[in-house]
Every structure is written in C-alpha cells, then in structure tokens.
Amino acid sequence: MAYFTADRELVDPDFQDGVVASKREDCILQTIIGRGKKPTDWEQKNQVEAFPEAYNARSAEGADHNEANFAEYKDFVLAHVCEVFDSKGYLVTRHRQMLPGHNEKSGETLTRKRMKDAQNLMLSIERAISSDQEAVAYGESHNPVTRGLLSWLKPLATRTDAGASTLHSVHTIPKELCPVAGLTTNVANLTEAAFKAELIKARKQRGTGNMSLVGLVGIDLKTVMSEWLSKATDVNLRRTQPADLKKITLICDDFNFDGVTCHVMYDGQIGADASTMAIGDASHYTGAFIDPKMWNIGTLEALRDFPLPDKGAGPRGYHTATLRLTCLNPMGQFAIRHQVSQL
C-alpha cells in the first residue's frame, strides 16, 4: 500500500461566524455588518473618496484652462486600530469528568464550558464595538483599542478643523466626514418630529439618492419610538388590531420619510460603559442609526480556542480574537444618546 503526503500549512479552524450565529440575537451589529478584509497592520489607514461635487463649469470660448483648480480634488483618510480580546477562560476538574451523572445534570462538560466561554467572548466583543470607547494607538504598552460605533458617530456641530480635533484624541476623523446629525437629550421625551429632523440632516449630508438606515436601539428607546403610533392625530391610525381581539399592539419597526427609510430593531448591547462594558440605565435609551454597507469587522486573528497545559486540576484554556471595527464612511449616519442626569 502506498502512502501519499502533501506539504500544506496547518490553519486553525475559523469558527467566529458560527459562534456569532449561535448568539445572533445578542450580536446584532456583527451579524448585520459581517466580516471585512484582513488587516495588514495594527493601525491601518483607508482612503475615502470624496463625493462628486457640482460647480459652475462655464468657460469662455478660446480661453486657456484655469490650472489653479488642479489641486482642488482631494480624498480623505480614516484610520482603524486592531484590538486583542481574551476570554475569562474555562476549566473542568478531572474529578467532575469522572462523574458522568454530575456532568449530565449540571452541564459541566468540557465541551459546554468551552462553548460558553467562546460565546461570552463574542458577547463582550459586541459590547466593545457597540460602545463609545475611543481608539488607542499601538504604542509601548502594546494595548491598542479599536474605536467603538458610538464614538465613530460623534456629531460635529461646527464644521472646523479645531472642532474635529476635539472629538477624538487619536486619529481624528476629517471634518468633511464627521456626522452632522445626532442628539444628546432626555430621550424619554423624544418626539417623532425631532427624530425625523435628524434623519433629514443625515439625508442632506449623504447627498443624492435615497438613503436606507438600520437603527440599533435599546429597549426604552424602542418603546418610545413605538409609542409614537398612539400619538397619531388621526384616530383611525391608533388602532393597530381589531377591537374584538382585545389586544393592544404598539410595535413600529419601519419609518419612511421622503428620501430616507429607517428599519429599527432592539439591540441589548448598544451603549455599554466603555470601561466596564456593563449595560446601564442610559444604555436602554441609546440608539445608533447606520448604513450597514459602511461597516465591517476586520479580523486579524479569528476567534480561536487556546488550550493550556493541565497543571493537575483538569483541562483548561481560553479563547482569543484580534479584530477591529472598520468604518468606511461615518457621514450620513447618527446616534441618539440619553442624558444620564435626567434619568
């Protein structure tokens, strides 16, 4: 019998998408934006092509071309930083492994603990990239941090270079790309008119073409937006179910205005505290309204199971992943934040 061998590089299995899919209701951002290209460095700059601009193209017959305009076209640069994420780890004692009855009743098997550890890490990553954490450059500490979704969507009220530099301490977003829409207010009192105004601001910044956004919102903000149904002035719009069903249904997932549509879904991970990744009261009133095509997850090292040597207690290990939240262009999108002092 002949045996054949082939030289082939061993590659760790990539089960990151599978873990996200298993917790897709808790990892909505990673689900809707998907994976992007693999990063080539810890900090990577992407060129953003400026939108076409109309101008007065009138010229005199027989005149030479005005060469002063040659330098007017310019592109913009956005910088992205990778972050290393480690799980808490898992351990199953050798004695528990000897008790199959105990394992079956309590779910203490090695396979289950390994699975839960991977899911908890992806949930933690979801909260990090959905937060307002600021980017940290790769330095001597070797502790780079990726910029979170809400940090990307900080609005620039004054269109100046000085204003843009105050929004981010690392890798300033060019003032031409900073979002112009966004609210920080007592969201409990948010009105449909105020929400529509922000959508129109984003629509105007985006320019030509219809705009479609997806809203990732906390449960309290979702409730506020759905209750706008009951505040309609036309009594025929208030009843969303026949009276004989004896039900009250107030669920509004889609908003359609001239030139812009927005599909809203509940997201329990949006607005986590940037230092602890805990979900606080203000998180439930937080929302991000994004164009999913403008975002992706750049994965340097996909989610990986990292077994550690058994020191006597039993099998153990942890999971790790290195990735970044990539924003191709933040303009035409926005966030709604709650003023914590008014809770």
N, C-alpha and C positions, 0 to 999 in steps of 0.2 A: 504494500500500500504506500502510495506517495503522499507526502505532505507538502503543501504549498504555503509560503509565508509572504507577506507583503509589508513593506515599511509604511506605516501610517501613524501620523501624530495622534496621540490619545487626547480626546477632548471631553471635558466634564459635561455631563448632560445639562441642557438648559431647560429647567422646569419652572422658570419665573412666570411665564404666561399662564401655565397651568395652575400655579398657586393663586395668582390674581383672579383667574376664572372661578376658582373654588370659593373665593370671598368677594365676588364681583359687586355685591350689594354694599360692601364696606370699602371697596377700592374703585369707586366710580371714576375718579379722574384718570387713573391708569388704564381703566377699561375703555374709556371713550377716546383717549388720545393715542394709545398704542405706543409701540417701540419705534425709535428712530435709528439713525446711523450710529455706529460705534464711535465713541470719542477717540481722538488721536493724541490728546494731551490732557493734563489735569485742568488747565484753563484753555479754552478754545474760543476763538472769535469767528463769528459768522457774518458775512457781508449781507446787508439787506438792501435790495434795490429800491430806490425811491420811486414812488408812483409817478406816472406821466403827468406833466403839468402843461396846461394850455397857456398860451401867451399871444400877444399881438404879433403876428408873423408878417405884418405889412412891410414891404421893402420897395424902394424906388427903382424904377427901370434904369439899368445901366450903372447902378451903384455897386461898388465893391462890397464884399461881405464884411460884416462887423465882427472882427476877430476878438473883440472884448468879451463876447459871450462864450468863448470856447471852454472856459473853466467853470461854467455855471452848473453843469451836471455833476452830481456827486452821490455816492452811495453812503450808507450808514453801517456802523459796526455794532453788533451786540455780542457781549462776552458771556460765556457759560462756564460754570465750575462744577466739577465732579465732587461727590461726597461718598465716603465709606460708611456703610451701615452694617452693624453687627447685632445679632440677636442676643437675648439673655442666655441662651443655651439650654440644653436638655441633659437629663441624667436618669437612668433607670438602674436601681441597685441590683446586684446579682441575686440577692435573696428574693426580690419580687419576681424576677424571671423564673425562679424555681417554683412559684406558686401560680399555676395556670388559672385556678379558680379565682384568685385575687385579681389577676390581670383582666379576666373577662368581666368582672363586676365593676371595677373602678376605672377601666380604660388606661391602665398604667403601662401598656406595652410600649416597647421602644419605638415601634413604627408610629403609633399615635402621638407620642411625645415629640418625635421628630417632625411630624406633620404640623402639630400645633405651634411649634417653635418657628417653623417657616411661615405659617400664616400670620403669627403675631409680628414677625419682622416686616412682612409686606404691609400690614396694617399701620405699623409705625412709620414706614416709608411714605405711605399715603398721607398721613397727617403732616409729615415734614414738608412734602412738596405742595400740600394744600394750604400751608400756613403763610405767615408774613415774615418768615425768617429771612434775614439778609445774607447775601453772598459773603463768603470769607475766602480770600485768596490763598493759594497754596504757598505756604511760607516755611519758616524753620520748624514750626510746630507740626508740620505735616498733617494739619487738621482742616482741610478745605471744606467748605459748606456750599451747597447749591442754593440758589435763590428760590424762595417759595412762590407759589402762584399769586398770593395776595400782595407780595412785595413787588412782583412784576407789574401789578395793576395799580400801583400808587399813582393818583392823578396829578398832573402838573397844571396848576391854576394859571400861573404866569409863564408865558412862553419865552423864557430867557435861559441862557446858559447857566446863570447863577442859580436860578430856581431848580434846574435839572440836577445840578450837582448836590443840592441839599437833600434830594430824595434818597440817594444811595451813596454809602460811604465807599463802596468798592464797585468798580465797573459801572460808571454812570450810564444810564440809558440816554441816547441823544434826544434833545428836546423835541425834535421833529417826530419821534416815535412814542413819546410818553403819552399815555391815555389822557384825554381831556375830560372824560366822564367819570363819575364816581361820587358816592355820598358817604359821609360820616354823620350820622344823625340818630335821633331816637327812633329806631326802626319800627317800634311798636305803633308809631303814628304815621308810618309811611303811607302815602296815598298813591293811587294809580296814576294820577297826573304827574306826580314827582318822578315816579318810575319811568313813565313814558318820556319825560323830558330828558332823562339820562340816556335812554335808548336812542333818542333823536340826536343827542350830542355825539354819541358813538357813531351813529349812521353818517352824520356830516363829516366826521373825521375820516371815516373809511373811504368816502368818495363815491364814485359811481357804482352802480349795480346794487341789487337787493342784498341785504345782509341777514344772515341767519345765525343766531347765537344760542348757546345752551347755558342755562342757569343752574349752577350747583349751589343749593341753598340749605341752610339749617332749618330745622322743623318749625321754629317760631316764625321765621321769615316766610316760609312756605305757607303757613297758616294765615299770616297777614295778607299775602297775595291772593290766596283763595277766597278770603272773606270779601274781597272787592266785588265778588259776584253778588253778594247780598246787599251791596250798597248801590246797585244799579237804580237809576231813576225810573226806568220802565218796569212796572210791576210784573209784566209778562216775562221778564228776564230773571226774576228772583227764584222762580220755581224750577228746579232742575230735575225734579221727579214728579210724576203724577201724585196728587194728594192721597189717593187711596192706598199708595204703597206705605204710607206712614213713615217715610224716611226723609231725612234732611241730608242732602249731598252738596258739599261745598268743596269741590276739588277743581282747581284751574291749573292746567299744565302748559297751556299754549297761549301766547299773546301775539296778536297780529296787528301791526300798525302799518301805515304807509311806508313802504321801503324797508321794513325790518320785521322779522319774526323772532320769537324767543320761546324755546321749549324749556320749561323749568322742571327740575327733579330734586327730590330730597337727597341731601348728602350729609351724613352724620359725622364726617371727618373734617369738614371745612372749618377754617378759623381756629385751629388748635393753638395753644400757647406755644410760642416759638422756643421757649427754654425747657418746658416740661412735656410738651406735646399732649397736655391734658385739654379736654373739651370743657370750657366754662360756659356760664350763662350767656355771655355775649356771642359765643360761637353759634348758638342756635338762631341768632338774628343776622348772621353773616351770609353773604352770597357773592359768588363770582360768576360773571356772565361773559362767556368766552366763545371764540370760534375754534372748535377742536382741531381744525386743519392747521392752526398756527402753533400747535404744541406737540411735543413728543417726549418720550423717555429715552435719553441717550445712555445706553448700558455699556459700561466698560467691562465689568465683571457681572455676569448674570447671577441670580440667586444660586448659592452653592452650599451644599451640606459639607461641613468641615469636621469630620470625626477627630476626636482627641484620644490620646493614649489612655487606656484604662489603668488608673492608679490603684485599683483594688476595690473601689466602691461599686463599680459597674460601668457599662458603656455610657459614654457621654460625648458631647460635641456641640456645635453651634452652627448657625447659618450666617452668611455674609453676602453682601452685594455692593457694587460700586456703580453709581449712576448719577445722572443729573436731569433736572427738569429743563428742557430746551424750549425756548420761546422764539419763534421765527419772526414775530412782529406783534407787539402788545397793543398797538393803536387800534381804535375802534372796538375796544373791549373795556370792561369796567368792573368795579367791586362795590358792594354795599357793606358798610361796617356800622356796628352799633356803638353808641357812646355808653361805655360801661357805667359812667357816673349817673346815668339816668335810669339804670335798671331798678 
